[in-house]
Amino acid sequence: MSIDMSQFHQVFFEECFEGLEAMEAGLLNLDMGDIDSEVINTIFRGAHSIKGGSGTFGFSVVADFTHIMETLLDEMRDGRRKVTQTAVNVLLGSVDCLREMLTSIQNEQAIEEASVAKHKAALEQELNGLAKTEHSSVPAPIAISAIETTETDDLNDTEGFELNEPGWKIAFCPYLDLLKTGNDPVRMFRELAELGELTALPNIQDIPSIYELDPEECNIFWDLKVTGDIPIEEIKEIFNWVEGDCELDIQALVVQATKPAPAIKAVDPEPELEANPEPAPVILSVSIAEPMDSQVAAVKDPVKLLQTEAEQTKNVVQVASSIRVDTAKIDALINMVGEVVITQSMLGLVGENFSMDKVDLLKKGLAQLERHTRDLQQSVMNVRMLPISFVFSRFPRLVHDISSKLGKKIELKLVGENTEIDKSVVELINDPLVHLIRNSLDHGIEMPADRVAAGKPETGIIELRAYHRGGHIVIEIIDDGHGLDRKKLISKAIEKGLIEDNATLTDKQTFELIFMPGFSTAEKLTDISGRGVGMDVVRRNIEALGGNIEIASEVGKGTTIAIHLPLTLAILDGQSVAVGDETYIVPLVSIIESINITEKMLNKVAGKGETFRLRNQYIPIIRMHKIFNVQPRNTSKMAEGVIVVVEGQGVLCGLFVDDLLGQQQVVIKSLEANYRRVEGVSGATILGDGSVALILDVPGLVRFSSR
Amino acid sequence: MNDNIPQESENKDRDQDRYSKKLDNAGQYLSFTLGREEYGVDILRVQEIRSWEPVSRIPNVPAYEKGVVNLRGSIVPIIDLRERFKLKSADYTLLTVVVVLQTGDSKKLRTMGVVVDSVSDVISVDKTKIQNAPDFGTKISNEFISGLVSVNERMVMLLDVDKLLKLEDLDQNEN
C-alpha cells in the first residue's frame, strides 16, 4: 500500500510551523522562577509532533534534530533537569534552526548543514553538560512513571544469559486496528533499523483467507531483534506512538546475562495522561479549525510565516497560500447562501405567470434579495478576516531577542490582538511593523541606567495596540522612551541638506522629516537600525495599502506612531469625479476637502505651476484633464470645475476636475491582471452601469505631476 | 437556458473535430479582415467574439491601446489592430468586432481584446503549407506575422498572438 505522501506535505509544513510558533511562544513565556509544567508540556508536544511527522515523511534530518530537543525537553518535563535561561536560549535557537530547515525542505532547497550542526552541537552540549552534573550530584529526584521504574530496575537486575551481542528482542503484536490509527509498522521498523541491525520475523498465522481479509486490519505480528548498543529509551521512543494499540514485549539480549531479563511490559497502559496524545503522524483534515481553538489560534498562514523568513533568507519561494477559517464563519456563510436560494426560488415563482397584481410581491422579494446579498457579501468578507494577533504574535520574540542584544529592559504589551483585519493586509503590514518596532527598541527606549537617571522605571514599555475606528483599523506603537528630539531632527535635516537653514517647522512637519529618504539621527549604525533606509519605505508600503501613518512625540515621554489602514483591500470608499467623459474614483481617505475657487485665487509659479491659497498654505493644482489628456467638459475655467484637495505622502495637492459625482463603495479590480501598471492609477472598478472607472493613485499622481 | 444546449453539444463536436484535425498536422485559424487584408489567429487562442462597445480610456498610453472594458467582472484592455499595424483607421460601427484573445502560459494568463473590421471564417490550414513571412527589410515590420498561407486563392497572414499582445513595458513592469 503506497500513498503519495507529497500530497500531505503542505499540511505537514503548516502543522510544523504552527508547532514551532507554539514552542516559541511557550519558551518565551517560561518564567525562570516558577516553571509551569503545562507550558513545558506544550513545548514538548510541539517538538514531538514535528519529530513524528518528519519521521513519517522521511525528513530524517529534521527528525534527528528534533529528537535531541525532545530529549532535553523531556528531562525538563520530568523535573530531572532544571530549566535555565541558557537552555531556553539554546532551545529558541533550535526552533529558528528547525524553521529554516523546514522552509528549505518546503522550497526544495538544500539545508544549511553548518547552521544545523552548530545548533545540534549546542543542544548536545546542553544535554550532556547538565546530564553530568545531574549524575554526580542529584540522584534522579522525582518519581519516574511506573514504566520507567521497572525499566531502571531491569537494567540493574538483569542477570546474563549467554548471547553474543548486546541488543533487544521485541515481540510486537499490534491490535487489528493499528493501521487505522495512522501508524505504519514499516516506518517503525525503518527507524529501528537505523538504531542497529534489525531482523524482523513476521508471524502470519493469523492472516485470514483472502476473502475474509480486511486490508485495513493488521493481522501480522512480529518478532524483532535489534542488535547494537542501544539505550532502551530509544526503542521505547519508536513504539511510543503505538502504545495502547499493540502488545509490546521488549527484552534485552544482554551479554553475560544469566537469566532472562524480566520483560518490560507496556501493554495497553492507561489512556494517555498527558493533555494531548500525539496526533497521528499523517494528518488528513485541517482546512477548518474547530471553533474553540480558532478563537485562540485561529488561522495560520504559511505565506505569512514565510515572510519573516524572507527577512533572513531573502530567497523564499512563495507557496500557494491557504487560509483556515473558523467553522462558525463557514456556517454563517452557508446559512446566507441558503437564504439567497430561498429568495431566488420565491422570485422564480413570482416570475412565472406574472401579472401586475404581483408587483408588490416582486418588490418585497427584490428587497429581500438585496438584503441577503449584502449579508452574503459581509459573510464572505468575514472569511478573509484574521485577528491581528497573527502579526502581533511574533513580536514578543523580536523584542526578547533585540532587547537582550541591546542590553535594554523592555516589556511588550499587546492590546486588541483580536481585532480583525483582511488577510492580505495582515500579510503586508508585517514588515513595516517589524521595522517600526525595531526603531522603538533601538532609538526609542533608553538604556536602563539612563531611564533611572531620568526618573523613569528601569523597564521600558512598548505597547502595540490595535482597534477599529470607523471602517479603519488603527495600529499604534507606543513607547515610553525619550521621544523625538525636535532640535536634533532639524539640525540633522539641515546637515543633510533636506531643509533650509532657517526653516521654521511645525511639530508635525518636523516629525515628517523622519520619513524622508536617507534620514537617520542614529549616532552609530547598528545591525538593528540606523541606516536611514526604512521610514520612507514604511510609509510607502502603508500608503500602498491605502493607509497613512502619523507620529506624535514628546521629548522625555515617548513616541506614538499610529497607522491607519483600511479593513480590506477589496473594497474602497471612493468619491467619483468627472473629467470630460471619463469617470475616475478618488479614494475617500486621501480627500481633505473639495472647494470651488475662481481664477483670481490662482497664483502662477514661474509662469507655469499653478497654486492657490488655502488657509495660509499654498497648494499646487493638478489639472486632471491635462495630465490625463482628456478633453474637459468645461472650458478650463476654475469657477466651472471643482478642486479636490488631496493628501499623498504628506503633500497636499489640489486636483482640478469637472464635477463631483457621488460617493460610493467600489470593488477594486486589478488593472495589471490583463494589462499593466498605469501611472497615476492604482486600479479599476466597475460602476453600476457596467462601465469601467479608474481609481486614482493619489501619491502616484503627486509624484507624476511634479515631473 | 434551453437554447444553449444544442449549441453546447455542437461546440463539443467542433472541439472533437478540432482535436482530431490537430492530430493530422493541421491547425485551425480564425480569419478576420482589416480593410482588404485578411489575417488569421490560432483558434485555440480565441476566447470569444464580441461586438464593439465603448471603452474607458487609459491615460498616457499609445493610441492603439484604446482602453479597458468590463468583461464579466475582469478588466480587459482593448487594442485597435488597424492602428497597431499603422493602417488607416476606420470608424467603429455596429459591425465592428472585438476578438477576445488569450495569451501567456498557464501560470499567467492574460486576456485582451483586439478590434478588427469583421471576422470571416474558420480555416483549416495544413501546417506544412505555411510559408514563412517574407522579409521586407526595415520598411515593413513583420514581427507579428508568423506565416502566410493561401486559402481559396486568397492570402491570409497568420499572426503570432503572443507577440501581438505583448504591449510595451508590459513585462518590464511586472518585475
Interface residues (C-beta under 8 A of the other chain):
Chain A: E582 T583 I627 F628 N629 V630 K669 S670 L671 E672 A673 N674 Y675 R676 R677 V678 E679 G680 V681 A684 I686 G690 S691 V692 A693 L694
Chain B: P54 V55 S56 R57 I58 P59 N60 V61 G67 V68 V69 N70 G73 S74 I75 V76 P77 R110 T111 M112 L167 D169 L170 N173 E174
